[in-house]
Amino acid sequence: MNKTEKRHGFSMTEIMVIIVIVSIIATSAYKIMSTVFSHFTKSQTKLTNLRMANVVIEWIKSDVRASVIPSSDEEQPKIEETTCTFCITDNKGENSRSMVEYVFKDNSVTRTYKGQTRNLTGKVQITDMKFAEVLDEKTKSKALLITIKVDRDKELEDRTDSQKMNVVQLETILYPKFYEECLSVEEKYWNSARRNATGGV
């Protein structure tokens, strides 16, 4: 007795359905990966901007902690919008006092100390940076206000909302010792004693 053998296969309709399903899955996976990568890139860019702004501010903070009261006209601080110059000490012998200068120019920040200039920002461009003398309402003393802004995507013509959110702007207020009103009572006492001992005014 002969039996008819049935052959199993996919019809054209089934093949088309499979192709559509695979396409939907692939498209969804691509969108998910694109979103994840976009968020990762955004986070990395913002982190880089924040890190660079912090590096510059920490350099200035370190020097401000080492600042001294000017003992001559040459040691007087000079605070301008894009430059900040003041006297610091490294406590290493007679020539321990030297001027340090910070300059914001051409989207970079440089530090000059004892004739050596160092670029603090490397290849990362600083969008804006300002120095200003301000009056602290609480202490009624002068203070140094530093504002720094980093925006790596500034030159892009068609910026996304995500790229616009990568902008980092930091502000910090410092109380340098070259403003005598920032000194504590004890510091004022010892500073006066040192000047009297050396015959200073």
C-alpha positions as CSV (number, residue, x, y, z in Angstrom):
1,M,0.0,0.0,0.0
2,N,1.5,3.3,-1.1
3,K,1.4,6.2,1.3
4,T,1.7,9.8,0.2
5,E,4.6,11.4,2.0
6,K,4.0,15.0,3.3
7,R,6.8,17.5,3.0
8,H,7.1,20.2,5.6
9,G,8.4,23.7,4.8
10,F,7.8,27.4,5.3
11,S,5.4,29.2,3.1
12,M,6.2,32.6,1.7
13,T,3.8,34.2,4.2
14,E,5.6,32.5,7.1
15,I,9.0,33.6,5.9
16,M,7.7,37.2,5.6
17,V,6.3,37.1,9.1
18,I,9.6,35.8,10.5
19,I,11.5,38.6,8.7
20,V,9.2,41.3,10.1
21,I,9.6,39.9,13.6
22,V,13.4,39.7,13.3
23,S,13.5,43.3,12.0
24,I,11.4,44.6,14.9
25,I,13.6,42.8,17.4
26,A,16.8,44.1,15.7
27,T,15.4,47.7,15.5
28,S,14.4,47.6,19.2
29,A,17.8,46.3,20.2
30,Y,19.5,49.0,18.2
31,K,17.5,51.8,19.8
32,I,18.2,50.4,23.3
33,M,21.9,50.2,22.6
34,S,21.9,53.7,21.0
35,T,20.2,55.1,24.1
36,V,22.6,53.4,26.5
37,F,25.6,54.6,24.5
38,S,24.2,58.1,24.3
39,H,23.8,58.2,28.1
40,F,27.2,56.8,28.6
41,T,28.8,59.3,26.3
42,K,26.9,62.1,27.9
43,S,28.0,61.0,31.4
44,Q,31.6,60.7,30.3
45,T,31.7,64.1,28.6
46,K,30.1,65.8,31.6
47,L,32.5,64.0,34.0
48,T,35.5,65.1,31.9
49,N,34.2,68.7,32.0
50,L,33.7,68.6,35.7
51,R,37.1,67.0,36.4
52,M,38.9,69.6,34.4
53,A,37.1,72.5,36.1
54,N,38.0,70.9,39.5
55,V,41.6,70.5,38.5
56,V,42.0,74.2,37.8
57,I,40.2,75.3,41.0
58,E,42.2,72.9,43.2
59,W,45.5,74.4,41.8
60,I,44.3,77.8,42.7
61,K,43.1,76.7,46.2
62,S,46.5,75.2,46.9
63,D,48.2,78.4,46.1
64,V,45.7,80.5,48.0
65,R,46.5,78.4,51.1
66,A,50.2,79.3,50.6
67,S,49.5,83.0,50.0
68,V,51.1,85.6,52.2
69,I,50.5,89.3,53.1
70,P,52.5,91.5,50.7
71,S,55.6,93.0,52.2
72,S,56.3,95.3,49.2
73,D,54.6,96.9,46.3
74,E,55.9,94.1,44.0
75,E,54.0,91.5,46.1
76,Q,50.7,93.3,45.9
77,P,48.0,91.0,44.4
78,K,46.6,91.9,41.0
79,I,43.1,90.6,40.3
80,E,41.6,91.2,36.8
81,E,38.9,89.5,34.9
82,T,41.1,86.9,33.2
83,T,44.3,87.1,35.3
84,C,45.1,86.6,39.0
85,T,48.5,87.3,40.4
86,F,49.6,87.1,44.1
87,C,52.5,86.2,46.3
88,I,52.9,82.7,47.8
89,T,55.6,81.0,49.9
90,D,57.0,77.5,49.7
91,N,58.8,77.9,53.1
92,K,62.1,76.9,51.6
93,G,64.8,79.3,52.7
94,E,65.3,83.0,52.0
95,N,63.9,83.0,48.5
96,S,60.7,81.2,49.5
97,R,58.4,84.0,48.5
98,S,57.5,84.3,44.8
99,M,54.6,85.5,42.7
100,V,52.2,83.1,41.0
101,E,50.1,84.1,38.1
102,Y,47.0,82.4,36.6
103,V,45.9,83.5,33.1
104,F,42.9,82.5,31.1
105,K,43.6,83.0,27.4
106,D,42.6,81.2,24.2
107,N,40.4,78.7,26.0
108,S,43.2,77.5,28.3
109,V,44.4,78.2,31.8
110,T,48.1,78.6,32.5
111,R,50.0,78.9,35.8
112,T,53.3,80.7,36.0
113,Y,55.6,80.3,39.0
114,K,59.3,81.1,39.3
115,G,59.6,81.6,35.6
116,Q,58.0,78.3,34.6
117,T,54.6,78.2,32.8
118,R,52.4,75.2,32.9
119,N,49.2,74.6,31.0
120,L,46.6,73.3,33.5
121,T,43.9,72.3,31.0
122,G,45.8,70.3,28.4
123,K,43.7,69.7,25.3
124,V,40.4,70.4,27.1
125,Q,39.2,73.8,26.2
126,I,37.8,76.1,28.9
127,T,34.9,78.1,27.6
128,D,35.1,80.9,30.1
129,M,36.9,81.8,33.4
130,K,36.7,84.9,35.5
131,F,38.4,86.3,38.6
132,A,36.8,89.0,40.8
133,E,37.2,90.6,44.1
134,V,33.9,90.5,46.1
135,L,32.7,91.5,49.5
136,D,31.5,88.7,51.7
137,E,28.4,90.0,53.4
138,K,28.8,87.7,56.4
139,T,32.4,88.4,57.3
140,K,32.5,91.9,55.7
141,S,35.8,91.1,54.2
142,K,37.2,90.9,50.7
143,A,37.2,87.5,49.0
144,L,38.3,86.0,45.7
145,L,35.5,84.8,43.4
146,I,36.4,82.3,40.7
147,T,34.0,81.2,38.0
148,I,34.9,78.6,35.5
149,K,32.8,77.1,32.6
150,V,33.7,74.1,30.5
151,D,31.7,73.2,27.4
152,R,33.4,70.8,25.0
153,D,30.5,70.8,22.6
154,K,30.3,74.6,22.2
155,E,31.5,74.6,18.6
156,L,28.9,72.1,17.4
157,E,26.3,73.8,15.2
158,D,23.4,71.4,15.8
159,R,23.5,70.6,19.5
160,T,21.1,68.2,21.1
161,D,19.5,68.9,24.4
162,S,21.7,66.2,25.9
163,Q,24.9,67.9,24.6
164,K,23.7,71.2,26.1
165,M,23.3,69.6,29.5
166,N,27.0,68.6,29.4
167,V,28.0,72.2,30.2
168,V,29.7,72.5,33.6
169,Q,30.0,75.8,35.5
170,L,31.6,76.0,38.9
171,E,32.0,78.9,41.3
172,T,34.1,79.1,44.4
173,I,34.8,81.8,46.9
174,L,38.3,81.9,48.5
175,Y,39.7,83.9,51.4
176,P,43.4,84.5,50.6
177,K,45.8,85.7,53.2
178,F,46.8,88.7,51.0
179,Y,43.5,90.2,52.2
180,E,44.4,91.0,55.8
181,E,40.8,91.0,56.9
182,C,40.6,87.3,56.0
183,L,43.2,86.5,58.7
184,S,42.1,85.1,62.0
185,V,42.9,87.1,65.2
186,E,45.8,84.8,65.9
187,E,47.2,85.2,62.5
188,K,46.9,89.0,62.7
189,Y,48.8,88.9,66.0
190,W,51.7,86.8,64.8
191,N,51.9,88.8,61.6
192,S,52.1,92.1,63.5
193,A,54.8,90.5,65.8
194,R,56.9,89.5,62.8
195,R,56.7,92.9,61.2
196,N,57.6,94.6,64.5
197,A,60.6,92.3,65.0
198,T,62.0,93.1,61.5
199,G,61.3,96.8,61.8
200,G,58.5,96.7,59.2
201,V,55.5,99.0,59.1
